[in-house]
Amino acid sequence: MKIEVWSDFVCPFCYIGKRRLEEALQNFAHRDEVEVEFKSFELDPNAAEYNGKSIHQAIADKYNIPLDQAKQANANIIEQAATVGLEFRFEEMKPTNTFLAHRLAKYAKSMNKDTELTEKLLHSYFTDNVNLSNHETLVSLAEDVGLDRNKAIEVLHDDSAYAEEVRADESLAQSYGVTGVPFFVINSKYAISGAQPLETFTGAIEKVWEEEKPKFQDLSSTDAGMCTDDSCTI
């Protein structure tokens, strides 16, 4: 089974949804036969790099709502995050463009480190409140998951490095009609949108496994000679 996950590193529900998927897989008997692949999605491709604006103000400006309303919405998200063991610190969060981080994640994928870097980037943004548009910060995060520092620097300084891979993910999402994240696609056939409850992920995984697992119809007309580990009989 393959699960593709479209997400953005500054999307709180992407982190919450990731945790719920992980919990569902932890309790899944066939979890070792499931591949999870993270796909790039930018909530706001035109977002500026971090400029000192608070996340509350950024949300208020983006959705044209009062600042107090934005703070309350973020407080509600903090409560949801806590239910899956995540600590979100909105007061010091640094809203920013994520294209650099997505390109770095694609480099990590080429080195089989994308799962580790995805978790690192999400935790660093929501809990450690780092600036994901800062080159040195991104290089340090890459090093933390075992990636080569010099190669990470090279990738970040080359605007074209892994850019096509990011755009390919976004193009595929567009072809699926994806307008928001997280968005989960199982076996290129089944979709789950949003940070659904744990029960939804659990039920979906079980359902897809039952429907997609290999099934054989026995077309034998009669008993015939067969060898097993124990004997060969007619």
PECORUR-V301347 format. One record per backbone hydrogen bond with DSSP energy under -0.5 kcal/mol. NH is the residue of the N-H (numbers start at 1). CO is the residue of the C=O. E is the energy in kcal/mol with one decimal. If there is no record, write none. Layout:
<<NH/CO/E> <NH/CO/E>>
This chain:
<<3/35/-3.4> <4/2/-0.5> <4/185/-2.9> <5/37/-3.0> <6/4/-0.5> <6/183/-2.9> <7/5/-0.5> <7/39/-1.9> <11/8/-1.4> <12/10/-0.7> <14/11/-0.7> <15/11/-1.2> <16/12/-2.0> <17/13/-2.8> <18/14/-2.0> <19/15/-1.9> <20/16/-1.9> <21/17/-2.5> <22/18/-2.5> <23/19/-2.3> <24/20/-2.2> <25/21/-2.5> <26/22/-2.1> <27/23/-1.2> <28/25/-1.4> <31/28/-1.7> <33/30/-2.4> <34/31/-1.6> <35/1/-2.9> <37/3/-2.8> <37/35/-0.5> <39/5/-3.8> <41/7/-1.0> <43/41/-0.6> <45/42/-0.5> <47/44/-2.1> <55/90/-0.5> <58/54/-2.4> <59/55/-2.4> <60/56/-2.4> <61/57/-2.7> <62/58/-2.4> <63/59/-2.4> <64/60/-0.7> <65/60/-1.8> <70/66/-1.9> <71/67/-2.3> <72/68/-2.0> <73/69/-2.2> <74/70/-2.2> <75/71/-2.0> <76/72/-2.0> <77/73/-1.7> <78/74/-2.2> <79/75/-1.7> <80/76/-1.9> <81/77/-2.7> <82/78/-1.9> <83/79/-1.0> <83/80/-0.7> <84/81/-1.5> <85/82/-1.5> <86/81/-2.4> <88/86/-0.7> <89/126/-2.9> <90/88/-0.6> <92/89/-0.5> <93/90/-0.9> <95/93/-0.6> <102/98/-2.4> <103/99/-2.4> <104/100/-2.3> <105/101/-2.1> <106/102/-1.7> <107/103/-1.7> <108/104/-2.4> <109/105/-2.1> <110/106/-1.7> <111/107/-0.7> <111/108/-0.9> <112/109/-2.0> <113/108/-3.3> <114/108/-0.5> <117/113/-2.4> <118/114/-2.6> <119/115/-1.8> <120/116/-2.1> <121/117/-3.0> <122/118/-2.2> <123/119/-2.6> <124/120/-2.5> <125/121/-2.0> <126/122/-2.5> <127/123/-2.3> <128/123/-1.8> <130/124/-2.4> <132/130/-0.8> <134/131/-1.6> <135/133/-0.6> <138/134/-2.3> <139/135/-2.6> <140/136/-2.2> <141/137/-2.1> <142/138/-2.3> <143/139/-2.4> <144/140/-2.0> <145/141/-1.0> <145/142/-0.7> <146/143/-1.9> <147/142/-2.4> <152/148/-2.2> <153/149/-2.3> <154/150/-2.2> <155/151/-2.6> <156/152/-2.4> <157/153/-1.8> <158/154/-0.8> <158/155/-0.8> <159/157/-0.8> <161/158/-1.7> <163/160/-1.6> <164/160/-0.6> <166/162/-1.6> <167/163/-2.5> <168/164/-2.2> <169/165/-1.7> <170/166/-2.0> <171/167/-2.5> <172/168/-2.3> <173/169/-2.3> <174/170/-2.0> <175/171/-2.0> <176/172/-1.4> <177/173/-0.6> <177/174/-1.1> <178/173/-2.7> <182/6/-0.6> <183/6/-1.7> <184/192/-3.3> <185/4/-2.6> <186/190/-3.2> <187/2/-3.2> <187/185/-0.6> <189/186/-2.0> <190/186/-2.2> <192/184/-2.5> <194/182/-3.1> <196/194/-2.0> <200/197/-1.1> <201/197/-1.4> <202/198/-2.7> <203/199/-2.6> <204/200/-2.3> <205/201/-2.6> <206/202/-2.2> <207/203/-2.4> <208/204/-2.8> <209/205/-2.3> <210/206/-2.2> <211/207/-2.2> <212/208/-2.5> <213/209/-1.8> <218/216/-0.6> <219/217/-0.6> <226/233/-1.9> <228/231/-3.0> <233/226/-2.0>>
